[in-house]
Amino acid sequence: MTKVVIVGAGKGGRALLEMFSGDPTVTIIGVADVNPWAPGLELARRLNISVSTDLRELVADPRADLIIDVTGNGQVQETIERLKPPGTEVMGGASAKFMWDLLAERKRSEELEDRYSLMLRELQAKAEGDFIIGQNPKMRELAEQIIRVAQTPTTVLIRGESGTGKELVARAIHRYSNLRDKPLVTVNCTALTPTLMESELFGHKRGAFTGAVADKVGLFEKADGATIFLDEVGDMPLEMQGKLLRVLQAGEVKPVGDVVTRKVRVRVIAATNRDLEKALAGSEFREDLFYRFNAFTVVLPPLRERSEDIPVLAYHFLRKAEAKVNKKVDRFSQDALDMLKRYAWPGNLRELENIIERAVVLSSSQQVEVTHLPLYLQESGPMRVTTQEGFVQAKERVVAMFEKEAVNRFLSEARGNISVAAQKAGITRRNFHRLLSKYSINSKKFKVEL
């Protein structure tokens, strides 16, 4: 066990105490500082460690194996060297500064890790709006990406099919960013004509065009020091793409009819449901703008690829519909829930929310039944193929849906007992475990529920 004396009880000395106090291989003999109220002395007193405002007694202690001087004072260093026992080592000067810098970096890293973990737990527990992570591995990875990119000024492109919740992801990124106290300015690029879009984004001078009766400040200027969200940026006209690229590269905007450019500092988040690679090939999207956006891309999986989350999402939308319709409908029949899980959901979250609200309106009891779901949903089965997937993709989806549903059914009947479930399924326990791992299914939840 190493016996240590610490000289200097400011930030550096206190940090050393915090590091060594829980280490069984180190014993702090004493801490010295000329300031009787130094933070390190206060901590040492609470830890029942000897303290002194006179270093001479402590550094002369023959028990000391190591004296660490964090004062940076040359006279103190000379005194220690003169009084220390012959076999005692001294660490001071550049060595002590190196240790202090190392401790400071370690503490900063720990604080960042703690903050990251806290943010991730908060995002998982109560995500804003309808952004629910669930159990799907892709969504869990997405949550981590949101946390990591939120703290940076990096431009973000969110890609995904219509209705997957791209705006919710943008709002989550803004919520966890350093700009969360500033506004999030939202622009729907499909709702504006090219002329109107330029005026909305960059502003205009009075008389720039017919109807421009006064100067107008553009949304980029309004978002200066904040965040702007460009929804469906893939549908932006080519001319506007060039002007947007200038903003991203130089941070400059020029109002319509003006000759002067203006500097802005704006965090840009964009989203699209368009196949940008295809648009590039057809010269419908600028290559330089694509690579500018492609620095950090978040890809949202369609609902059909996260069917294990449908029950959680369904109950979330059920609570929303209850409040909106002002009607007590608080559960689904098992058949209705199974039907929701089997459907391919080409409209994704938006379609699921609308269907559940419709079911709440039609329900005559506190439970949603199969009859309350649309006929096309009732008639569809796992063999449904959407226009967005080919034969191989459809086959993989159908097989995956069958495997997941079968594993859940067998586990439910076996009350979470994997051996019994495998026997009922007619496959080996090893293969059953493989399926559990493949679809991230936790057998313990079936024990809790039953």
Secondary structure, DSSP 8 states (H G I E B T S, - for coil): -EEEEEE--SHHHHHHHHHHTT-TTEEEEEEE-SSTT-HHHHHHHHTT-EEES-HHHHHT-TT-SEEEE-S--HHHHHHHHHHS-TT-EEE-THHHHHHHHHHHHHHHHHHHHHHHHHHHHHHHHS-STT---TT-HHHHHHHHHHHHHHTS---EEEE--TTS-HHHHHHHHHHTSTTTTS-EEEEEGGGS-HHHHHHHHHEE-TTSSTT--S-EE-HHHHTTTSEEEEETGGGS-HHHHHHHHHHHHH-EE--BT-S--EE---EEEEEE-S-HHHHHHTT-S-HHHHHHHTTSEEE---GGG-GGGHHHHHHHHHHHHHHHHT----EE-HHHHHHHHHS--TTHHHHHHHHHHHHHHH-SSSEE-GGGS-HHHHH--TT---TTS-HHHHHHHHHHHHHHHHHHHHHHHTTT-HHHHHHHHTS-HHHHHHHHHHTT--THHHHHH-
